[in-house]
Amino acid sequence: MPETHVQAPAWSGPDLTARYHATRALSEALCVPLSEADATIQSMEDASPAKWHLAHTTWFFETFLLRDHLPGYRLFDAHWPLLFNSYYEAEGERIPRARRGMLSRPGVAEICHWRAHVDEAMGSLLGNPAVAGLIELGIAHEQQHQELLLTDIKHALFQNPLGPAMWEGEAPKAPASAADLEWYRHPGGIALIGHDGDGFAFDNEGPSHRVLLEPFALAGRLVTNGEWEQFLSDGGYSTPSLWLSDGWAWVQREGIAAPLYWREDRHFTHLGWRPRDPKAPVTHVSYYEADAFASWAGGRLPTELEWETIAQAHDPKGGNQLDGSGPPLPRGGTDLFGDGWQWTRSAYLPYPRFAPATGAVGEYNGKFMSGQFVLRGASCATVRGHSRASYRNFFYPHQRWQFTGVRLAKDL
Ligand SMILES: [Fe+2]
């Protein structure tokens, strides 16, 4: 049995039990609008079925908490780790990622029984300070999967030519001032970056360390749909000089001519096909597109260090983030957090003196530090309270099914 690493109990707040139950309840609430078939299909290898997210997050608690720390606990079904382990080599065999949509069984109801069984058993561990850090990790992990569940089901519903809506309702309008652009100016100098160990953070956010910044400015808002339309009508997608070589090859190979989910003046949302608000932030763009847009606009993407230095003075719970089981829809505003994750030009690499956690949970972040770029902030599908100034999201440069947007930067 692998040994899992228990972090300092200082992570745990007095409301750990309440946050555990609220997190578990939200995952199920997000699936209420879905049929059994909706929850079972998989639209591409990057995306997972909604049902699989419900099960995998439960596997995480059952494996790393109940199996490893609750004496006498017996697995709900000893065969299910084969289905619901994601990428933990230390946890043995698992089905290929691209085959998750082939799991017609167990059904949603059976998975929810498992969830209830695990939640009941977790009652014995929720007050135990020795595993509080691991429970915090499990909560943060499930919150990450809530965002993936929302973006994955959006991609799945998009495959249907009829464009079915997951929710009914009206999209919020961007605030009237949304198009104004101001800049945060920074004189440069030595800055302190990374998580200082006070409260929960993923291992990839630390250690805290000093960096040297040149003078720069960071845009006060995200790039809007209206600005992206200008880029598009100015031939942005057919001008190779704007693109990185890999990006241009991607545009040519995949026939890319607009952000994912765009069709003429509409875009696909969790409310189905809707008109685009020109003042709302553009989302669902790849790193390649973000970089090409920045070149066209005469700016550049920020480094993650620049972004964090500005964000340290901002409320990570601010902006348009997920507050309940309603649809995530970009709206626009001046917050550093919310609406869309922001591509940075920083490669996803370990910070100086980084060491992954020991045990199986050490596979959580460190082993993905190759070929990806860091995104900062939070999106409209991120549970409010999940992100922080030091939070490092990461994706491959061609990926764009997350709510990924652009905040420009420039040298001063
Ligand atoms: Fe996971």
Boltz pocket constraint, residues with backbone or C-beta under 6 A from the ligand:
constraints:
  - pocket:
      binder: B
      contacts: [[A, 56], [A, 86], [A, 141], [A, 145]]
      max_distance: 6.0
